Amino acid sequence: MTDRITDERVPEPEFAGHAVLDNPALAALTGPHAPFAQRHGAALRYHPDVCPMAALPDSPTARDWSDAAELVGPGGSLFLPVVTNRPPAEWDTTMDLPGVQMIDAGVDARPDDEAVPLTAADVPEMTDLVERTRPGPFRPRTIEMGTYLGIRRNGRLIAMGGERLRLPGYTEISAVCTDPDFRGHGLASRLVLDLAHRIRTSGDTPILHADARNVGAIRLYEQLGFIVRREVLFQVITAPH
């Protein structure tokens, strides 16, 4: 699977840059999302009620790993997106999930009349939809990270998507999901296009991340105008007890 993505989707030269995207969680937690950050030394993470993601400096040192262990506590976990790390031997790697990072390369972004902003009052319904569709982590305060949009039918939330990581110049589209009873009607695509429109209007470039095994989703995002910038890894590592 990984080889096929490499062979078929070689990023165009103009998308090989964007170096801030090489460690997006760090850029977010030290930038626009700094108010959500918990820090010990050089190790950072989001408040657990907001997002499970964490960040370390590029090429973390032994001191950085020590800071991380203090941050999460004995047996605590770090979810490190995009950056491939080699933790010390006493740490356990509990997830190595291959993924892709995609960037706007000409998305036909436009607002959608049926998409409405969601609020904290909608979180129970959002959580229920996420639990049934598994688009990725969604915590009680994830909605505070950015704008979340939903589509309702007869008052029922049937599709949603929103903004997760915000870093200088870029905003990530995430948690895009549709109730199984309403799939096949293009609702997810419509939400992505509306979110991309809002992100561009704010002056940022839309980005997103996808599981490398989810070929269907990657193809859809490519059809919408995103391009694979690079292959990435999503790691969960556990501190020593």
Backbone as a ProteinNet text record, in pm:
[ID]
protein_1_A
[PRIMARY]
MTDRITDERVPEPEFAGHAVLDNPALAALTGPHAPFAQRHGAALRYHPDVCPMAALPDSPTARDWSDAAELVGPGGSLFLPVVTNRPPAEWDTTMDLPGVQMIDAGVDARPDDEAVPLTAADVPEMTDLVERTRPGPFRPRTIEMGTYLGIRRNGRLIAMGGERLRLPGYTEISAVCTDPDFRGHGLASRLVLDLAHRIRTSGDTPILHADARNVGAIRLYEQLGFIVRREVLFQVITAPH
[TERTIARY]
83.4	0	86.7	185.2	270.2	344.4	396.5	470.1	381	254.5	166.9	136.1	118.6	96.8	218	337.1	459.1	469.1	438.4	453.6	350.6	225.5	117.7	95.1	142	110	237	321.5	442.2	406.7	426.1	388.3	459.4	387.3	446.8	547.4	647.3	755.6	707.5	602	560.5	499.7	467.3	410.8	513.6	638.1	742.8	791.8	757.3	798.2	704.2	661.1	567.7	626.9	750.8	824.2	752.4	669.8	599.8	507.2	467.4	379.7	452.4	585.5	661.2	644.7	605.1	576.8	457.3	339.8	226.8	175	179.1	130	216.9	349.1	438.7	411	391.4	363.3	231.4	133.3	4.5	14	78.3	83.6	175.1	265.4	349.6	301.4	190.4	135.3	-10	-100.4	-240.9	-310.4	-267.2	-332.2	-255.2	-164.8	-89.1	-179.4	-297.6	-382.9	-429.8	-425.3	-466.7	-350.3	-228.8	-109.1	-81.8	-39.4	24.2	169.9	261.5	403.6	486.9	586.8	693.3	822.9	902.8	1024.4	990.1	1046.8	1024.8	911.6	849.7	741.1	607	518.9	388.4	279.4	161	43.1	-78.6	-184.8	-312.3	-370.8	-451.9	-529.2	-605.2	-603.8	-666.1	-813.6	-884.3	-1025.1	-1042.4	-933.5	-939.7	-898	-782.2	-725.9	-617.3	-601.9	-498.7	-358.4	-342.9	-214	-111.5	15	127.7	237.1	343.6	450.9	583	687.4	825	903	1017.2	1099.5	1143.1	1182.3	1243.4	1368.6	1390	1506.9	1519.8	1421.3	1422.8	1544.2	1595.7	1710.7	1665	1761.9	1729.4	1656.1	1695.1	1627.7	1483	1459.3	1322.9	1235.2	1290.6	1214.7	1189.7	1285.3	1265.2	1153	1150.9	1041.8	907.7	906.2	782.1	733.4	826.2	787.9	728.9	784.8	731.1	592.8	576.3	449.5	334.7	355.4	245.3	240	350.1	354	381.2	415	447.1	332.6	364.7	263.8	173	195.8	115.1	154.6	63.3	86.6	98.2	175.7	187.4	137.4	47.2	4.9	80.4	177.7	264.6	230.4	166.4	128.7	237	247.5	326.2	475.6	536.7	680.5	713.5	812.6	857	963.8	935.6	1029.4	1079.3	1200.2	1255	1271.1	1172.9	1177.9	1285.9	1328.7	1423.8	1369.2	1458.5	1421.7	1318.3	1317.9	1226.4	1083.1	1063.8	929.8	872	740.3	672.7	596.1	611	532.9	408.4	292.4	167.5	89	129.1	65.6	163.9	173.8	246.5	152.2	77.8	-23.4	23	47.6	86.7	-27.5	8.7	-91	-35	-117.4	-74.4	-116.9	-37	-69.7	-103.5	-218.2	-266.6	-284.8	-271.8	-278	-360	-426.9	-508.6	-423.5	-465.1	-393.4	-490.3	-596.4	-694.9	-834.2	-866.3	-998.8	-1103.8	-1214.1	-1325.4	-1407.2	-1343.7	-1404	-1524.7	-1631.1	-1752.8	-1841.2	-1919.3	-2009.5	-2125.2	-2183.6	-2297	-2413.1	-2526.9	-2641.6	-2694.8	-2672.5	-2728.4	-2635.2	-2508.7	-2411.2	-2427.5	-2442.5	-2462.8	-2355.1	-2309.3	-2209.8	-2266.1	-2182.7	-2219.1	-2160.5	-2223.3	-2181.7	-2163.1	-2123	-2102.6	-2229.2	-2345.3	-2471.3	-2488.4	-2417	-2428.3	-2329.5	-2239.1	-2132.3	-2184.6	-2290.9	-2339.6	-2377.6	-2446.1	-2481.4	-2356.9	-2263.6	-2139.3	-2061.9	-2054.8	-1982.5	-2046.9	-2178.6	-2250	-2219.9	-2219.6	-2190	-2047.4	-1953.8	-1813.5	-1797.2	-1864.1	-1851.3	-1905.9	-2002	-2061.1	-1986.9	-1906.1	-1840.5	-1688.1	-1629	-1485.3	-1397.8	-1420.8	-1333.5	-1200.9	-1187.2	-1066.3	-1103.9	-1003.6	-1031.6	-1121.5	-1214	-1300	-1329	-1287.9	-1298.2	-1405.8	-1441.2	-1549	-1526.1	-1396.6	-1369.4	-1303.3	-1303.8	-1244.9	-1308.9	-1435.9	-1507.1	-1446.4	-1370.6	-1307.8	-1188	-1140.1	-1021.3	-1047.2	-1173.1	-1204.3	-1352	-1386.8	-1526.1	-1564.9	-1677.9	-1734.5	-1871	-1893.5	-2017.1	-2093.2	-2224.4	-2306.8	-2417.5	-2469.7	-2588.7	-2693.2	-2813.9	-2922.4	-3036.5	-3104.4	-3227.8	-3331.9	-3444.4	-3549.7	-3495.1	-3402.8	-3345	-3231.7	-3204.5	-3102.6	-2970.3	-2860.9	-2728.3	-2683.8	-2666.9	-2634.2	-2495.6	-2430.6	-2294.7	-2227.7	-2095.2	-2022.2	-1876.8	-1811.1	-1668.2	-1624.4	-1493.4	-1448.5	-1300.9	-1254.4	-1114.8	-1046.6	-933	-860.2	-730.8	-617.7	-491.4	-495.4	-455.4	-433.7	-289.7	-216.6	-78	-56.9	54.6	70.8	53.9	-52.3	-75.7	-157.9	-192.8	-261.7	-366.4	-474.7	-575.3	-613.7	-621.2	-650.6	-800.8	-851.1	-988.5	-988.8	-1082.6	-1082.4	-1224.1	-1237.5	-1363.7	-1476.4	-1441.8	-1542.6	-1610.2	-1739.8	-1809.2	-1956.3	-2017	-2157.4	-2226.5	-2345.7	-2427.1	-2439.7	-2419.6	-2427.4	-2557.7	-2667.3	-2795.9	-2801.7	-2703.2	-2708.3	-2582.9	-2506.4	-2385.7	-2422.4	-2329.5	-2351.4	-2421.8	-2444	-2512.9	-2420.2	-2289.8	-2194.2	-2191.6	-2246.4	-2252.5	-2113.6	-2025.8	-1890.4	-1815.3	-1828.7	-1761.3	-1809.5	-1939.2	-1994.4	-1939.5	-1927.4	-1872.7	-1725.7	-1648.6	-1506.7	-1492	-1574.4	-1564.8	-1603.3	-1703.7	-1742.8	-1631.5	-1577	-1467.8	-1347.3	-1314	-1201.8	-1226.7	-1351.5	-1387	-1364.3	-1408.3	-1392.1	-1244	-1167.3	-1024.4	-952.4	-982.6	-920.6	-960.1	-1087.7	-1135.5	-1061.3	-1020.3	-945.7	-799	-756	-618.5	-527.1	-581.6	-501.2	-518.6	-431.7	-440	-496.8	-598.3	-653.1	-557.2	-547.8	-472.8	-559.9	-521.4	-587.8	-494.7	-528.8	-452.1	-547.5	-497.1	-580.1	-499.3	-568.5	-510.9	-468.3	-343.4	-292.8	-368.5	-432.1	-507.7	-643.5	-688.3	-820.7	-810.8	-792.1	-769.8	-889.6	-1010.6	-1129.5	-1133.4	-1100.1	-1100.4	-992.9	-875.7	-767.4	-806.7	-866.9	-912	-1016.4	-1107.9	-1210.1	-1146.5	-1053.2	-988.6	-910.3	-850.6	-781	-880	-995.7	-1097.4	-1146.5	-1146.2	-1189.1	-1082.4	-957.5	-852.4	-738.5	-729.2	-614.5	-508.8	-385	-276.6	-198.1	-148.3	-64.8	68.3	96	223.6	332.9	300.1	399.8	331.8	401.5	358.6	404.2	321	349	322.6	346.9	322.6	254.3	153	86.7	128.1	195.7	251.5	184.6	163.3	129.7	239	303.7	411.5	383.1	423	389.1	515.4	509.2	624.1	649.4	773.9	803.7	731.2	698.8	634.3	738.4
-120.2	0	124.9	127.7	245.8	269.2	159.1	173.3	227.5	182.4	225.9	374.3	422.7	566.5	644.3	594.3	663.2	667.5	554.9	546.7	630.2	630.9	692.4	838.8	881.9	1016.5	1090.3	1119.3	1194.2	1342	1409.3	1550.1	1636.9	1733.7	1828.4	1915.1	1969	2041	2151.3	2223.8	2336.3	2292.4	2163.7	2115.1	2041.5	2039.4	1973.6	2061.9	2190.5	2283.5	2277.1	2395.3	2401.7	2331.8	2367.3	2294.7	2294.2	2394.6	2399.2	2278.2	2217.7	2101.3	1973.9	1978	1858.6	1820.9	1916.2	1888.6	1975.8	1945	2037.4	2053.1	1947.5	1961.6	2057.9	2051.6	2144.4	2287.6	2307.6	2441.7	2494.4	2405.6	2449.4	2483.8	2396	2413.8	2528.3	2568.4	2684.5	2807.7	2792.2	2901.5	2928.3	2918.9	2954.1	2875.7	2751.9	2671.4	2668.6	2761.8	2767.5	2772.7	2838	2838.6	2699.8	2601.5	2466	2380.5	2434.1	2352.5	2327.4	2205.1	2169.2	2139.9	2191.6	2183.5	2139.4	2058.2	2033.2	2039	2143	2162.3	2179.4	2093.7	2103	2012.9	1936.3	1845.8	1916.4	1902	1966.5	1867	1894.1	1820.1	1910.3	1874.9	1940.9	1896.1	1981.9	1938	1812.9	1706.8	1580.9	1591.5	1689.4	1706.4	1770.1	1824.8	1893.7	1801.6	1735.9	1656.5	1566.2	1444.2	1355.5	1382.3	1473.4	1492.6	1559.1	1525.7	1582.5	1618	1680.4	1722.1	1727.3	1692.8	1706.1	1785.7	1839.9	1907	1809.1	1862.8	1779.1	1713.8	1587.1	1512.8	1528	1480.6	1501.5	1438.2	1508.2	1462.9	1379.7	1321.8	1247.8	1337	1463.7	1557.3	1579.1	1586.4	1603.5	1483.6	1363.3	1244	1241.6	1289.9	1300.4	1399.1	1511	1607.8	1543.7	1463.4	1397.8	1301.4	1227.3	1134	1208.1	1322.9	1403	1458.7	1493	1551.6	1452.4	1328.3	1230.9	1143.7	1136.4	1053.1	907.4	826.4	685	610.1	544.2	470.2	555.1	686.7	775.1	766.3	804.9	791.3	925.6	926	1039.5	997.9	1076.6	1056.8	1159.9	1112.7	1201.5	1186.9	1287.2	1277.3	1327.4	1263.4	1306.3	1278.9	1321.7	1307.7	1165.3	1103.7	970.3	980.8	926.4	934.1	794.6	788.1	664.9	684.5	641.6	666.3	582.5	620.9	539.5	399.1	305.6	164.4	138.8	220.2	195.1	240.9	312.5	349.5	237.4	218.6	120	190.5	141	191.9	105.9	166.6	90.6	112.2	209.4	227.4	290.6	232.5	291.6	284.4	391.1	389.8	473	411.8	489.3	578.4	698.4	791.7	878.4	968.7	1067.3	1205.1	1303.2	1442.8	1504.8	1571.3	1627.4	1777.6	1848.1	1993.4	2042.2	2153	2214.9	2244.6	2185.8	2209.3	2256.3	2325.1	2372.6	2323.1	2314.2	2270.6	2372.4	2323.1	2410.1	2446.3	2521.1	2553.7	2644.4	2611.2	2692.9	2666.4	2765.7	2745.6	2654.6	2595.7	2505.1	2554.9	2577	2635.3	2545.9	2415.3	2323.5	2301.4	2342.4	2324.5	2436	2397.5	2496.1	2478.9	2587.8	2576.9	2499.7	2414.7	2339.1	2407	2385.7	2450.3	2345.7	2391.8	2300.9	2222.7	2281.5	2211.3	2089.1	2086.5	1975.2	1862.7	1882	1784.2	1643.4	1624.4	1487.2	1418.4	1489.6	1431.9	1408.2	1500.9	1486.6	1364.5	1348.6	1235.5	1103.2	1100.5	979.8	946.1	1047.3	1024.5	976	1035.7	993.8	849.3	813.1	677.1	573.8	614.2	520.1	515	616.8	623.8	620.6	647.1	635.3	717.4	849.1	928.9	966.9	942.8	982.4	1036.1	1075.4	1118.2	1241	1239.3	1353.7	1355.3	1462.9	1474.5	1577.8	1588.4	1679.6	1825.3	1868.4	2008.5	2023.8	1918.3	1928.2	2040.5	2064.4	2167.1	2305.2	2325.4	2455	2480.9	2379.1	2394.5	2476.3	2484	2557.5	2548.4	2580	2574.7	2431.9	2388	2257.6	2279.8	2209.4	2223.1	2091.3	2101.3	1982.1	1998.2	1886.4	1882.7	1799.7	1853.7	1786.4	1753.5	1646	1610	1576.2	1646.5	1628.3	1643.1	1738.8	1768.2	1677	1572.2	1473.2	1508	1506.4	1532.4	1410.3	1427.7	1313.4	1322.4	1438.1	1452.9	1569.8	1561.3	1670	1670.5	1779.4	1794.5	1925.4	1938.8	2061	2086.3	2184.4	2227.4	2176.7	2110.9	2058.9	2139.5	2088.4	2160.5	2294.8	2399.1	2530.1	2568.3	2594.5	2635.7	2753.3	2822.4	2944.3	2918	2972.2	2963.6	2844.7	2753.6	2630.5	2593.5	2531.9	2475.5	2337.2	2241.7	2103.7	2076	2010.6	1961.5	1821.4	1796.3	1668.3	1631	1508.2	1456.6	1460.3	1437.8	1435.1	1297.7	1295.4	1166.9	1183.7	1073.4	1071.5	950.6	971.1	861.1	753.6	626.3	520.6	520.2	566.7	568.8	673.4	765.3	876.3	883.4	776.1	777.1	764.1	810.4	801.7	922	1025.8	1145.9	1267	1246.4	1355.6	1453.4	1416	1510.2	1543.9	1443	1467.7	1561.5	1540.4	1628	1771.2	1788.7	1923.5	1993.5	1918.9	1978.7	2014.9	1928.3	1957.9	2084.2	2098.6	2216.6	2343.6	2335	2451.3	2486.3	2385.3	2411.9	2471.6	2419.6	2474.2	2620.2	2652.4	2791.6	2880.8	2835.5	2915	2931.7	2825.1	2831.2	2927.6	2918	3011	3154.4	3175.8	3311	3370	3283.6	3330.7	3358.4	3323.3	3347.4	3227.4	3111	2989.8	2896.4	2796.5	2691.2	2565.8	2503.9	2380.6	2262.9	2182.8	2057.2	1950	1824.9	1715.7	1596.2	1502.2	1378.3	1261.3	1153.1	1035.1	909.6	805.9	672.8	622.8	582.1	538	418.3	342.2	224.7	261.8	383.2	426	485	395	438.3	517.1	476.3	544.9	690.7	716.2	853.7	936.9	877.8	950.8	987.2	893.9	921.1	1032.6	1029.1	1133.2	1269.2	1279.4	1407.4	1455.6	1363.3	1401.6	1455.5	1392.8	1440.6	1580	1610.1	1742.2	1848.6	1807.4	1905.5	1908.4	1807.4	1795	1706.7	1723	1640.8	1586.7	1464.7	1408.3	1482.7	1546.6	1616.1	1519.4	1429.2	1334.6	1220.2	1108.7	1000.1	1030.9	992.7	1025.5	902.7	918.7	812.2	872.2	801.8	841.1	741.4	789.6	703	728.2	621.8	632.4	556.4	625.3	566.6	586.7	489.1	489.8	502.8	594.2	621.1	502.9	486.9	379.2	398.8	288.9	293.6	323.7
0	0	0	86.3	93.8	-36.2	-96	-220.8	-331.1	-332.6	-439.8	-428	-306.1	-289.4	-337.4	-302.7	-345.1	-496.4	-561.8	-705.8	-779.8	-728.8	-804.1	-769.9	-654.6	-609.9	-567.9	-660.1	-629.1	-623.9	-510.7	-500	-604.6	-656.6	-748.7	-673.3	-743.6	-674.3	-582.3	-622.8	-540.1	-407.9	-394.5	-269.3	-185.7	-228.9	-151.7	-36.8	-40.4	64.6	183.4	230.6	343.5	465.5	500.8	605	738.7	767.9	895.8	911.3	798.9	803.6	844.2	850.4	886.5	1033.2	1115.8	1258.2	1297.5	1241.6	1256.2	1397.6	1478.1	1615.4	1695.5	1672.5	1741.2	1696.9	1566.5	1515.8	1569.6	1586.7	1639.8	1787.9	1864.8	2009.8	2052.4	1966.9	1995.5	1919.5	1846.2	1766.3	1800.9	1702.1	1725.5	1836.2	1861.7	1964.8	2096.7	2116.6	2242.1	2366.1	2360.9	2480.9	2525.6	2436.6	2472.3	2522.1	2520.1	2542	2689.6	2717.3	2843.7	2810.8	2893.7	2859.5	2978.8	2950.2	3046.4	2967.2	2993.5	2915	2768.1	2683.4	2539	2490.8	2581.1	2543.6	2563.6	2465.1	2471.8	2434.8	2485.8	2441.5	2458.4	2387.2	2409.2	2542.8	2601.5	2716.8	2675	2756.9	2715.9	2678.7	2730.5	2694.8	2557.3	2503.5	2374.5	2260.7	2277.3	2167.7	2224.7	2175.5	2230	2175.9	2080.6	2015.2	2106.5	2080.9	2153.7	2053.1	2102.1	2012	2086	2014.1	2060.4	1956.4	1993.3	1893.1	1784	1670.2	1568.2	1626.9	1593.8	1644.5	1795.9	1872.5	2017.6	2085	2185.2	2262.3	2381.3	2454.4	2575.5	2675.4	2682.2	2772.8	2729.4	2599.4	2550.1	2587.7	2576	2614	2764.8	2841.5	2985.4	3016.8	2944.5	2960.7	2926.8	2820.1	2779.5	2886.6	2946.2	3051.7	3171.2	3204.9	3314.3	3278.5	3152.4	3107.9	3120.4	3077.7	3075.4	3200.2	3275.3	3393.9	3361.4	3461.9	3438.8	3369.6	3259	3185.2	3099.3	3098.9	3015.3	2869.5	2781.8	2637.7	2568.1	2460.8	2370.3	2232.4	2176	2037.2	1954.2	1877.3	1799.7	1651.3	1591.3	1451.2	1356.4	1241.3	1126.3	1141.1	1251.7	1270	1313.3	1248.9	1286.9	1394.8	1511	1623	1659.9	1710.9	1764.8	1915.1	1991.2	2135.3	2201.7	2320.3	2396.1	2418.7	2445.1	2456.1	2565	2669.8	2780.2	2750	2640.3	2596.6	2509.9	2515.3	2430.9	2319.4	2198.2	2085.6	2072	2091.2	2088.3	1959.5	1877.7	1747.4	1650.8	1532.3	1419.5	1300.4	1275	1170.3	1051.2	935	816.8	769.7	729.5	680	569	522	423	469.5	434.5	458.6	324.1	317.1	191.3	205.9	93.6	93.4	-25.4	-7.2	-110.9	-235.1	-346.8	-472.6	-580.4	-538.7	-633.6	-602.1	-474.7	-431.5	-477	-530.5	-571.7	-448.5	-359.5	-229.9	-247.7	-172.5	-181.7	-61.6	-20.6	93.3	56.7	157.6	138.9	224.1	161.1	231.1	342.5	332	431.2	550.1	536.4	644	746.7	872.8	978.8	1085.3	1146.4	1253.6	1373	1431.3	1549.6	1673.1	1786.2	1910.1	2019.4	2135.6	2248.4	2281	2255	2281.1	2191.3	2079	1984.5	2013.4	2110.1	2133.8	2160.6	2239.8	2258.9	2128.2	2039.1	1909.5	1824.1	1828.7	1752.2	1799.8	1930.9	1988.1	1946.9	1947.2	1905.8	1759.6	1672.6	1531	1513	1586.1	1577.2	1624.4	1731.7	1783.5	1685.5	1604.2	1509	1377.1	1348	1216.6	1223.3	1338.5	1363.1	1266.3	1255.2	1168.8	1233.2	1364.4	1436.4	1573	1651.9	1789.7	1796	1889.4	1915.4	2064.5	2130.2	2274.6	2312.6	2440.7	2481	2439.4	2432.8	2398.3	2260.6	2180.4	2046.5	1965.6	1988.3	1912.7	1931.7	2039.9	2065	1973.2	1903	1819.6	1694.2	1650.2	1528.3	1496.8	1374.2	1330.2	1295.2	1346.6	1310.5	1246.4	1136.4	1060.2	1060.1	1053.3	1045.8	944.2	899.7	815.1	888.5	898.5	968.7	872	902.6	833.4	939.8	933.9	1034	1176	1190.6	1320.7	1362.5	1287	1322.3	1256.5	1333.8	1279.6	1199.9	1067.7	982.2	920.1	928.1	874.2	943	958.7	1023.7	977.4	1003.9	979	1041	1062.6	1126.8	1113	1188.1	1187.4	1313.6	1296.2	1412.2	1428	1382.4	1400.5	1328.2	1400.2	1339.2	1365.2	1257.4	1268.1	1174.9	1186.8	1106.6	956.8	900	756.4	711	801.3	762	866.7	819.3	908.8	857	950.6	915.2	919.4	816.1	813.9	873.2	964.4	1034.3	1076.6	1131.8	1185.7	1082.5	955.8	849.7	851.8	872.7	881.7	846.1	804	763.3	824.3	874.4	925.6	817.3	852.6	751.4	671.3	730.1	659.5	549.6	547.9	452.2	364.9	361.4	278.3	130.8	45.9	-97.6	-156.7	-75.5	-124.5	-132.4	-111.3	-125.2	-10.3	104.1	216.1	268.9	281.5	331.1	238.3	108	10.9	25.3	41.9	55.3	178.9	289.2	410.8	394.2	328.9	306.2	222.4	118.7	32.5	108.2	195	274.9	373.5	442.3	535.8	464.8	347.2	270.6	235.1	200.2	169.4	291.7	407.8	529.5	564.9	549.5	581.3	488.1	360	264.2	294.1	327.7	357.2	476.4	569.9	687.3	654.6	534	493	504.6	546.1	561.8	442.1	434.8	334.4	399	339.4	396.7	381.5	486.2	481.8	547.1	530.3	601.1	606	691.9	706.2	691.5	635.3	614.3	639.9	683	698.9	560.3	546.1	416.3	361.8	450	406	348.9	375.6	331.2	190.8	94.7	-43.6	-96	-57.6	-105.8	-62.7	64.8	113	43.7	24.3	-41.9	-184	-256.1	-392.9	-394.4	-295.9	-288.8	-268.4	-174.3	-147.8	-270	-342.8	-466	-568.8	-579.3	-672.6	-635.5	-506.1	-460	-481.7	-509.2	-536.7	-438.4	-350.2	-260.8	-326.8	-284.9	-334	-215.1	-228	-122.4	-119.6	-7.1	9	50.4	145.2	192.4	266.2	275	360.7	503.4	600.4	739.9	825.9	954.5	1050.5	1172.6	1221.3	1345	1451.9	1555.1	1658.4	1793.4	1866	2006.7	2083.3	2175.6	2254	2402.6	2481.5	2624.1	2708	2804	2890.6	2983.7	3028.4	3123.5	3255.6	3323	3453.4	3561.8
[MASK]
+++++++++++++++++++++++++++++++++++++++++++++++++++++++++++++++++++++++++++++++++++++++++++++++++++++++++++++++++++++++++++++++++++++++++++++++++++++++++++++++++++++++++++++++++++++++++++++++++++++++++++++++++++++++++++++++++++++++++++++++++

